[in-house]
């Protein structure tokens, strides 16, 4: 049995050598993106740009350890995963956009956007604006 890999920065044990993880919580969206795998960062920046354009009045922050857009309350989150970027607009939003999301892996409140497919920017922007109108101030 292999010994677990211990991160020298935070001391956590992992089954895989050099396992990507957070050594503590990121304080800004920039820190979150910088902590991700180099191959994933452009996709995160692309998604961030789509959300910024759709939600120009929203504030960016880290909430639930994820990049979050907030306007009066949290509107939408995103996070990197092994094979996709998770977009978290909430269960009501995924129900409203159910037809447009056909072909994507969706569960209540979660949309998985695979790295190997183009980002559906117009759909993401529409979902973000819907979240602003439904949840924002």
OpenMM code with the backbone's topology and positions (N, CA, C; nanometers):
from openmm import Vec3, app, unit

residues = "UNK UNK UNK UNK UNK UNK UNK UNK UNK UNK UNK UNK UNK UNK UNK UNK UNK UNK UNK UNK UNK UNK UNK UNK UNK UNK UNK UNK UNK UNK UNK UNK UNK UNK UNK UNK UNK UNK UNK UNK UNK UNK UNK UNK UNK UNK UNK UNK UNK UNK UNK UNK UNK UNK UNK UNK UNK UNK UNK UNK UNK UNK UNK UNK UNK UNK UNK UNK UNK UNK UNK UNK UNK UNK UNK UNK UNK UNK UNK UNK UNK UNK UNK UNK UNK UNK UNK UNK UNK UNK UNK UNK UNK UNK UNK UNK UNK UNK UNK UNK UNK UNK UNK UNK UNK UNK UNK UNK UNK UNK UNK UNK UNK UNK UNK UNK UNK UNK UNK UNK UNK UNK UNK UNK UNK UNK UNK UNK UNK UNK UNK UNK UNK UNK UNK UNK UNK".split()
positions = [
    Vec3(0.0838, -0.1178, 0.0000),
    Vec3(0.0000, 0.0000, 0.0000),
    Vec3(0.0886, 0.1246, 0.0000),
    Vec3(0.0594, 0.2172, -0.0908),
    Vec3(0.1391, 0.3391, -0.1002),
    Vec3(0.1133, 0.4306, 0.0177),
    Vec3(0.2187, 0.5011, 0.0546),
    Vec3(0.2034, 0.6010, 0.1595),
    Vec3(0.1315, 0.7209, 0.1017),
    Vec3(0.0475, 0.7858, 0.1799),
    Vec3(-0.0195, 0.9051, 0.1276),
    Vec3(0.0822, 1.0173, 0.1059),
    Vec3(0.0505, 1.1027, 0.0095),
    Vec3(0.1320, 1.2213, -0.0135),
    Vec3(0.0870, 1.3274, 0.0849),
    Vec3(0.1816, 1.3912, 0.1524),
    Vec3(0.1541, 1.4968, 0.2491),
    Vec3(0.1943, 1.6304, 0.1867),
    Vec3(0.0993, 1.7224, 0.1778),
    Vec3(0.1299, 1.8544, 0.1243),
    Vec3(0.2269, 1.9240, 0.2186),
    Vec3(0.3400, 1.9700, 0.1683),
    Vec3(0.4372, 2.0356, 0.2556),
    Vec3(0.3890, 2.1707, 0.3087),
    Vec3(0.2921, 2.2331, 0.2395),
    Vec3(0.2441, 2.3648, 0.2827),
    Vec3(0.1398, 2.3560, 0.3934),
    Vec3(0.0452, 2.2616, 0.3792),
    Vec3(-0.0645, 2.2579, 0.4772),
    Vec3(-0.0664, 2.1317, 0.5626),
    Vec3(0.0105, 2.0293, 0.5235),
    Vec3(0.0178, 1.9086, 0.6045),
    Vec3(-0.0935, 1.8078, 0.5827),
    Vec3(-0.1843, 1.8344, 0.4897),
    Vec3(-0.2930, 1.7404, 0.4625),
    Vec3(-0.2413, 1.6212, 0.3843),
    Vec3(-0.3014, 1.5041, 0.4084),
    Vec3(-0.2629, 1.3803, 0.3408),
    Vec3(-0.3576, 1.3525, 0.2244),
    Vec3(-0.3004, 1.3077, 0.1112),
    Vec3(-0.3777, 1.2765, -0.0086),
    Vec3(-0.3290, 1.1453, -0.0672),
    Vec3(-0.4180, 1.0780, -0.1387),
    Vec3(-0.3834, 0.9524, -0.2032),
    Vec3(-0.2965, 0.9695, -0.3261),
    Vec3(-0.3058, 1.0845, -0.3925),
    Vec3(-0.2296, 1.1103, -0.5145),
    Vec3(-0.1153, 1.2072, -0.4884),
    Vec3(-0.0024, 1.1805, -0.5517),
    Vec3(0.1135, 1.2687, -0.5428),
    Vec3(0.0777, 1.4059, -0.5991),
    Vec3(0.1135, 1.5104, -0.5301),
    Vec3(0.0879, 1.6487, -0.5720),
    Vec3(-0.0595, 1.6765, -0.6025),
    Vec3(-0.1471, 1.6201, -0.5221),
    Vec3(-0.2918, 1.6375, -0.5383),
    Vec3(-0.3284, 1.7857, -0.5367),
    Vec3(-0.3997, 1.8353, -0.6411),
    Vec3(-0.4450, 1.9749, -0.6363),
    Vec3(-0.5439, 1.9939, -0.5215),
    Vec3(-0.5297, 2.1012, -0.4477),
    Vec3(-0.6174, 2.1298, -0.3337),
    Vec3(-0.5913, 2.2721, -0.2873),
    Vec3(-0.6692, 2.3149, -0.1931),
    Vec3(-0.6478, 2.4462, -0.1339),
    Vec3(-0.5759, 2.4291, -0.0006),
    Vec3(-0.4682, 2.5026, 0.0154),
    Vec3(-0.3999, 2.5101, 0.1444),
    Vec3(-0.4592, 2.6316, 0.2161),
    Vec3(-0.5736, 2.6119, 0.2732),
    Vec3(-0.6440, 2.7253, 0.3303),
    Vec3(-0.7425, 2.7781, 0.2278),
    Vec3(-0.8214, 2.8704, 0.2697),
    Vec3(-0.9248, 2.9223, 0.1817),
    Vec3(-0.8752, 3.0447, 0.1057),
    Vec3(-0.9055, 3.0500, -0.0255),
    Vec3(-0.8686, 3.1697, -0.1007),
    Vec3(-0.9513, 3.2874, -0.0514),
    Vec3(-0.8924, 3.4038, -0.0529),
    Vec3(-0.9606, 3.5244, -0.0066),
    Vec3(-1.0215, 3.6053, -0.1204),
    Vec3(-0.9721, 3.5858, -0.2426),
    Vec3(-1.0216, 3.6604, -0.3587),
    Vec3(-1.0423, 3.5637, -0.4746),
    Vec3(-1.1176, 3.6098, -0.5738),
    Vec3(-1.1381, 3.5295, -0.6937),
    Vec3(-1.0048, 3.5074, -0.7644),
    Vec3(-0.9192, 3.6088, -0.7646),
    Vec3(-0.7874, 3.5945, -0.8266),
    Vec3(-0.7074, 3.4823, -0.7597),
    Vec3(-0.7088, 3.4783, -0.6254),
    Vec3(-0.6380, 3.3722, -0.5540),
    Vec3(-0.6971, 3.2354, -0.5875),
    Vec3(-0.8293, 3.2276, -0.5959),
    Vec3(-0.8945, 3.1010, -0.6294),
    Vec3(-0.8463, 3.0514, -0.7657),
    Vec3(-0.8527, 3.1386, -0.8659),
    Vec3(-0.8138, 3.0987, -1.0009),
    Vec3(-0.6651, 3.0643, -1.0066),
    Vec3(-0.5816, 3.1429, -0.9414),
    Vec3(-0.4372, 3.1166, -0.9414),
    Vec3(-0.4026, 2.9823, -0.8773),
    Vec3(-0.4863, 2.9358, -0.7853),
    Vec3(-0.4610, 2.8093, -0.7163),
    Vec3(-0.5008, 2.6876, -0.7999),
    Vec3(-0.5687, 2.7097, -0.9116),
    Vec3(-0.6146, 2.5979, -0.9946),
    Vec3(-0.5057, 2.5549, -1.0916),
    Vec3(-0.5240, 2.4373, -1.1478),
    Vec3(-0.4323, 2.3838, -1.2467),
    Vec3(-0.4193, 2.4822, -1.3633),
    Vec3(-0.2994, 2.4965, -1.4129),
    Vec3(-0.2715, 2.5922, -1.5204),
    Vec3(-0.3607, 2.5708, -1.6421),
    Vec3(-0.3925, 2.4468, -1.6742),
    Vec3(-0.4754, 2.4172, -1.7907),
    Vec3(-0.6201, 2.4630, -1.7728),
    Vec3(-0.6648, 2.4767, -1.6490),
    Vec3(-0.8036, 2.5120, -1.6171),
    Vec3(-0.8233, 2.6630, -1.6065),
    Vec3(-0.7193, 2.7345, -1.5740),
    Vec3(-0.7316, 2.8783, -1.5486),
    Vec3(-0.7951, 2.9571, -1.6631),
    Vec3(-0.7588, 2.9322, -1.7899),
    Vec3(-0.8230, 3.0097, -1.8973),
    Vec3(-0.9752, 2.9902, -1.9007),
    Vec3(-1.0224, 2.8689, -1.8746),
    Vec3(-1.1664, 2.8439, -1.8745),
    Vec3(-1.2334, 2.9200, -1.7602),
    Vec3(-1.1691, 2.9229, -1.6439),
    Vec3(-1.2243, 2.9967, -1.5304),
    Vec3(-1.2287, 3.1463, -1.5603),
    Vec3(-1.1244, 3.1982, -1.6227),
    Vec3(-1.1218, 3.3403, -1.6588),
    Vec3(-1.2293, 3.3721, -1.7631),
    Vec3(-1.2498, 3.2799, -1.8570),
    Vec3(-1.3534, 3.2989, -1.9584),
    Vec3(-1.4916, 3.3034, -1.8927),
    Vec3(-1.5183, 3.2113, -1.8031),
    Vec3(-1.6463, 3.2093, -1.7331),
    Vec3(-1.6634, 3.3345, -1.6481),
    Vec3(-1.5588, 3.3735, -1.5805),
    Vec3(-1.5631, 3.4957, -1.4992),
    Vec3(-1.5974, 3.6168, -1.5850),
    Vec3(-1.5374, 3.6268, -1.7032),
    Vec3(-1.5642, 3.7396, -1.7930),
    Vec3(-1.7098, 3.7402, -1.8393),
    Vec3(-1.7649, 3.6246, -1.8679),
    Vec3(-1.9057, 3.6154, -1.9085),
    Vec3(-1.9945, 3.6642, -1.7948),
    Vec3(-1.9663, 3.6193, -1.6731),
    Vec3(-2.0478, 3.6589, -1.5580),
    Vec3(-2.0323, 3.8078, -1.5265),
    Vec3(-1.9108, 3.8596, -1.5383),
    Vec3(-1.8884, 4.0035, -1.5154),
    Vec3(-1.9690, 4.0876, -1.6141),
    Vec3(-1.9702, 4.0473, -1.7401),
    Vec3(-2.0434, 4.1224, -1.8422),
    Vec3(-2.1940, 4.1140, -1.8183),
    Vec3(-2.2412, 3.9994, -1.7748),
    Vec3(-2.3850, 3.9809, -1.7510),
    Vec3(-2.4310, 4.0474, -1.6222),
    Vec3(-2.3403, 4.0590, -1.5255),
    Vec3(-2.3741, 4.1117, -1.3923),
    Vec3(-2.2815, 4.2274, -1.3552),
    Vec3(-2.2827, 4.3368, -1.4310),
    Vec3(-2.1851, 4.4439, -1.4072),
    Vec3(-2.1980, 4.5115, -1.2710),
    Vec3(-2.3134, 4.5064, -1.2095),
    Vec3(-2.3338, 4.5693, -1.0791),
    Vec3(-2.2994, 4.4759, -0.9624),
    Vec3(-2.2817, 4.3491, -0.9913),
    Vec3(-2.2564, 4.2511, -0.8854),
    Vec3(-2.1134, 4.2622, -0.8336),
    Vec3(-2.0972, 4.2266, -0.7075),
    Vec3(-1.9646, 4.2210, -0.6449),
    Vec3(-1.9120, 4.0786, -0.6552),
    Vec3(-1.7818, 4.0679, -0.6780),
    Vec3(-1.7164, 3.9369, -0.6764),
    Vec3(-1.6635, 3.9122, -0.5357),
    Vec3(-1.6792, 3.7894, -0.4909),
    Vec3(-1.6261, 3.7518, -0.3606),
    Vec3(-1.6118, 3.6003, -0.3557),
    Vec3(-1.5516, 3.5545, -0.2500),
    Vec3(-1.5451, 3.4109, -0.2251),
    Vec3(-1.6526, 3.3788, -0.1218),
    Vec3(-1.7381, 3.2844, -0.1554),
    Vec3(-1.8404, 3.2372, -0.0631),
    Vec3(-1.8503, 3.0867, -0.0804),
    Vec3(-1.8588, 3.0164, 0.0294),
    Vec3(-1.8573, 2.8696, 0.0248),
    Vec3(-1.7309, 2.8203, -0.0458),
    Vec3(-1.6217, 2.8937, -0.0314),
    Vec3(-1.4910, 2.8628, -0.0918),
    Vec3(-1.4936, 2.8644, -0.2440),
    Vec3(-1.5912, 2.9339, -0.3035),
    Vec3(-1.6030, 2.9420, -0.4489),
    Vec3(-1.6155, 3.0877, -0.4925),
    Vec3(-1.5693, 3.1182, -0.6142),
    Vec3(-1.5983, 3.2501, -0.6694),
    Vec3(-1.7496, 3.2699, -0.6789),
    Vec3(-1.7937, 3.3858, -0.6357),
    Vec3(-1.9364, 3.4139, -0.6241),
    Vec3(-1.9639, 3.5554, -0.6723),
    Vec3(-2.0757, 3.5720, -0.7388),
    Vec3(-2.1236, 3.7048, -0.7759),
    Vec3(-2.2416, 3.7349, -0.6857),
    Vec3(-2.2363, 3.8528, -0.6230),
    Vec3(-2.3339, 3.8904, -0.5213),
    Vec3(-2.3908, 4.0287, -0.5518),
    Vec3(-2.5207, 4.0392, -0.5373),
    Vec3(-2.5882, 4.1682, -0.5507),
    Vec3(-2.7053, 4.1658, -0.4520),
    Vec3(-2.6788, 4.2109, -0.3310),
    Vec3(-2.7778, 4.2013, -0.2247),
    Vec3(-2.7731, 4.0663, -0.1566),
    Vec3(-2.7515, 3.9635, -0.2332),
    Vec3(-2.7298, 3.8270, -0.1837),
    Vec3(-2.6514, 3.7507, -0.2890),
    Vec3(-2.6081, 3.6317, -0.2559),
    Vec3(-2.5339, 3.5523, -0.3531),
    Vec3(-2.6257, 3.5182, -0.4707),
    Vec3(-2.5750, 3.5422, -0.5920),
    Vec3(-2.6527, 3.5149, -0.7124),
    Vec3(-2.6117, 3.3858, -0.7802),
    Vec3(-2.4804, 3.3691, -0.7986),
    Vec3(-2.4307, 3.2547, -0.8749),
    Vec3(-2.2857, 3.2282, -0.8340),
    Vec3(-2.2489, 3.1008, -0.8278),
    Vec3(-2.1131, 3.0586, -0.7912),
    Vec3(-2.0563, 2.9761, -0.9068),
    Vec3(-1.9238, 2.9615, -0.9077),
    Vec3(-1.8607, 2.8650, -0.9977),
    Vec3(-1.7389, 2.8061, -0.9293),
    Vec3(-1.6994, 2.6873, -0.9742),
    Vec3(-1.5843, 2.6203, -0.9138),
    Vec3(-1.5248, 2.5198, -1.0115),
    Vec3(-1.3946, 2.5035, -1.0036),
    Vec3(-1.3242, 2.4061, -1.0872),
    Vec3(-1.3394, 2.2666, -1.0279),
    Vec3(-1.3528, 2.1695, -1.1160),
    Vec3(-1.3535, 2.0281, -1.0781),
    Vec3(-1.2608, 1.9558, -1.1754),
    Vec3(-1.2462, 1.8279, -1.1561),
    Vec3(-1.1502, 1.7527, -1.2362),
    Vec3(-1.1801, 1.7597, -1.3861),
    Vec3(-1.3050, 1.7376, -1.4251),
    Vec3(-1.3402, 1.7298, -1.5669),
    Vec3(-1.4336, 1.8396, -1.6152),
    Vec3(-1.4670, 1.9318, -1.5272),
    Vec3(-1.5638, 2.0353, -1.5629),
    Vec3(-1.5515, 2.1549, -1.4701),
    Vec3(-1.6188, 2.2628, -1.5102),
    Vec3(-1.6408, 2.3763, -1.4204),
    Vec3(-1.7844, 2.3625, -1.3737),
    Vec3(-1.8047, 2.3683, -1.2436),
    Vec3(-1.9398, 2.3673, -1.1904),
    Vec3(-1.9924, 2.5099, -1.1845),
    Vec3(-2.1135, 2.5291, -1.2339),
    Vec3(-2.1823, 2.6571, -1.2252),
    Vec3(-2.3020, 2.6335, -1.1350),
    Vec3(-2.3187, 2.7179, -1.0337),
    Vec3(-2.4183, 2.6951, -0.9299),
    Vec3(-2.5167, 2.8126, -0.9221),
    Vec3(-2.6215, 2.8107, -1.0065),
    Vec3(-2.7198, 2.9182, -1.0031),
    Vec3(-2.8386, 2.8898, -0.9116),
    Vec3(-2.8466, 2.7706, -0.8576),
    Vec3(-2.9587, 2.7326, -0.7727),
    Vec3(-3.0590, 2.6464, -0.8475),
    Vec3(-3.1375, 2.5719, -0.7710),
    Vec3(-3.2319, 2.4766, -0.8283),
    Vec3(-3.3427, 2.5407, -0.9093),
    Vec3(-3.3877, 2.6566, -0.8687),
    Vec3(-3.4931, 2.7242, -0.9433),
    Vec3(-3.4440, 2.7617, -1.0832),
    Vec3(-3.3214, 2.8110, -1.0929),
    Vec3(-3.2651, 2.8503, -1.2226),
    Vec3(-3.2477, 2.7295, -1.3145),
    Vec3(-3.1977, 2.6181, -1.2617),
    Vec3(-3.1801, 2.5003, -1.3478),
    Vec3(-3.3149, 2.4470, -1.3957),
    Vec3(-3.4196, 2.4643, -1.3159),
    Vec3(-3.5534, 2.4233, -1.3595),
    Vec3(-3.6050, 2.5161, -1.4694),
    Vec3(-3.5862, 2.6459, -1.4526),
    Vec3(-3.6328, 2.7434, -1.5521),
    Vec3(-3.5628, 2.7213, -1.6866),
    Vec3(-3.4349, 2.6886, -1.6843),
    Vec3(-3.3555, 2.6729, -1.8067),
    Vec3(-3.3383, 2.5263, -1.8472),
    Vec3(-3.4257, 2.4401, -1.7992),
    Vec3(-3.4131, 2.2957, -1.8229),
    Vec3(-3.3975, 2.2622, -1.9714),
    Vec3(-3.4813, 2.3188, -2.0568),
    Vec3(-3.4744, 2.2871, -2.1998),
    Vec3(-3.3435, 2.3337, -2.2620),
    Vec3(-3.2997, 2.4554, -2.2291),
    Vec3(-3.1754, 2.5091, -2.2843),
    Vec3(-3.0533, 2.4315, -2.2360),
    Vec3(-3.0668, 2.3663, -2.1204),
    Vec3(-2.9553, 2.2914, -2.0618),
    Vec3(-2.9519, 2.1448, -2.1049),
    Vec3(-3.0449, 2.1057, -2.1915),
    Vec3(-3.0435, 1.9684, -2.2428),
    Vec3(-2.9073, 1.9429, -2.3065),
    Vec3(-2.8515, 1.8300, -2.2781),
    Vec3(-2.7188, 1.7980, -2.3307),
    Vec3(-2.6062, 1.8276, -2.2339),
    Vec3(-2.6375, 1.8958, -2.1227),
    Vec3(-2.5392, 1.9199, -2.0174),
    Vec3(-2.5731, 1.8325, -1.8972),
    Vec3(-2.4741, 1.8014, -1.8192),
    Vec3(-2.4941, 1.7278, -1.6952),
    Vec3(-2.5448, 1.8275, -1.5910),
    Vec3(-2.6712, 1.8149, -1.5541),
    Vec3(-2.7360, 1.9084, -1.4628),
    Vec3(-2.8003, 1.8304, -1.3502),
    Vec3(-2.7830, 1.8781, -1.2299),
    Vec3(-2.8586, 1.8276, -1.1157),
    Vec3(-2.9115, 1.9502, -1.0433),
    Vec3(-2.9947, 1.9309, -0.9473),
    Vec3(-3.0612, 2.0441, -0.8830),
    Vec3(-2.9604, 2.1511, -0.8411),
    Vec3(-2.9649, 2.2647, -0.9081),
    Vec3(-2.8806, 2.3769, -0.8717),
    Vec3(-2.7403, 2.3746, -0.9276),
    Vec3(-2.7045, 2.2705, -1.0017),
    Vec3(-2.5676, 2.2547, -1.0516),
    Vec3(-2.5673, 2.2286, -1.2015),
    Vec3(-2.4805, 2.3003, -1.2707),
    Vec3(-2.4582, 2.2769, -1.4134),
    Vec3(-2.3103, 2.2441, -1.4302),
    Vec3(-2.2796, 2.1292, -1.4893),
    Vec3(-2.1414, 2.0889, -1.5117),
    Vec3(-2.1042, 2.1212, -1.6564),
    Vec3(-2.0060, 2.2088, -1.6714),
    Vec3(-1.9606, 2.2546, -1.8032),
    Vec3(-1.8267, 2.1881, -1.8333),
    Vec3(-1.8266, 2.0838, -1.9175),
    Vec3(-1.7025, 2.0097, -1.9415),
    Vec3(-1.5950, 2.0958, -2.0069),
    Vec3(-1.4718, 2.0675, -1.9706),
    Vec3(-1.3589, 2.1423, -2.0259),
    Vec3(-1.3419, 2.1191, -2.1758),
    Vec3(-1.3891, 2.0048, -2.2247),
    Vec3(-1.3660, 1.9724, -2.3652),
    Vec3(-1.4765, 2.0211, -2.4587),
    Vec3(-1.5678, 2.1037, -2.4091),
    Vec3(-1.6733, 2.1629, -2.4925),
    Vec3(-1.6646, 2.3148, -2.4821),
    Vec3(-1.7035, 2.3848, -2.5879),
    Vec3(-1.7041, 2.5318, -2.5799),
    Vec3(-1.7986, 2.5792, -2.4697),
    Vec3(-1.7616, 2.6871, -2.4072),
    Vec3(-1.8443, 2.7454, -2.3019),
    Vec3(-1.9688, 2.8082, -2.3659),
    Vec3(-2.0896, 2.7739, -2.3197),
    Vec3(-2.2108, 2.8332, -2.3764),
    Vec3(-2.2347, 2.9722, -2.3162),
    Vec3(-2.1573, 3.0685, -2.3630),
    Vec3(-2.1539, 3.2013, -2.3015),
    Vec3(-2.2900, 3.2696, -2.2995),
    Vec3(-2.3643, 3.2643, -2.4086),
    Vec3(-2.4944, 3.3325, -2.4128),
    Vec3(-2.5911, 3.2703, -2.3126),
    Vec3(-2.5895, 3.1390, -2.3008),
    Vec3(-2.6769, 3.0709, -2.2045),
    Vec3(-2.6362, 3.1046, -2.0614),
    Vec3(-2.5060, 3.1044, -2.0337),
    Vec3(-2.4574, 3.1383, -1.8996),
    Vec3(-2.4979, 3.2815, -1.8637),
    Vec3(-2.4830, 3.3725, -1.9580),
    Vec3(-2.5214, 3.5124, -1.9330),
    Vec3(-2.6708, 3.5233, -1.9053),
    Vec3(-2.7513, 3.4503, -1.9806),
    Vec3(-2.8966, 3.4539, -1.9584),
    Vec3(-2.9321, 3.3991, -1.8203),
    Vec3(-2.8677, 3.2917, -1.7811),
    Vec3(-2.8919, 3.2339, -1.6479),
    Vec3(-2.8495, 3.3333, -1.5404),
    Vec3(-2.7340, 3.3953, -1.5574),
    Vec3(-2.6842, 3.4917, -1.4581),
    Vec3(-2.7806, 3.6097, -1.4443),
    Vec3(-2.8288, 3.6622, -1.5565),
    Vec3(-2.9237, 3.7739, -1.5502),
    Vec3(-3.0550, 3.7306, -1.4854),
    Vec3(-3.0985, 3.6078, -1.5120),
    Vec3(-3.2190, 3.5566, -1.4480),
    Vec3(-3.1977, 3.5510, -1.2963),
    Vec3(-3.0809, 3.5038, -1.2537),
    Vec3(-3.0500, 3.4990, -1.1097),
    Vec3(-3.0534, 3.6392, -1.0488),
    Vec3(-2.9961, 3.7355, -1.1193),
    Vec3(-2.9986, 3.8741, -1.0709),
    Vec3(-3.1420, 3.9224, -1.0539),
    Vec3(-3.2253, 3.8976, -1.1542),
    Vec3(-3.3630, 3.9445, -1.1494),
    Vec3(-3.4452, 3.8700, -1.0429),
    Vec3(-3.4172, 3.7427, -1.0246),
    Vec3(-3.4928, 3.6619, -0.9300),
    Vec3(-3.4447, 3.6790, -0.7861),
    Vec3(-3.3134, 3.6920, -0.7668),
    Vec3(-3.2572, 3.6889, -0.6321),
    Vec3(-3.1988, 3.8225, -0.5862),
    Vec3(-3.1569, 3.9065, -0.6809),
    Vec3(-3.0832, 4.0282, -0.6459),
    Vec3(-3.1731, 4.1393, -0.5946),
    Vec3(-3.1078, 4.2448, -0.5534),
    Vec3(-3.1788, 4.3637, -0.5064),
    Vec3(-3.1907, 4.4630, -0.6182),
] * unit.nanometer
topology = app.Topology()
chain = topology.addChain("A")
for resn in residues:
    res = topology.addResidue(resn, chain)
    for name in ("N", "CA", "C"):
        topology.addAtom(name, app.Element.getBySymbol(name[0]), res)
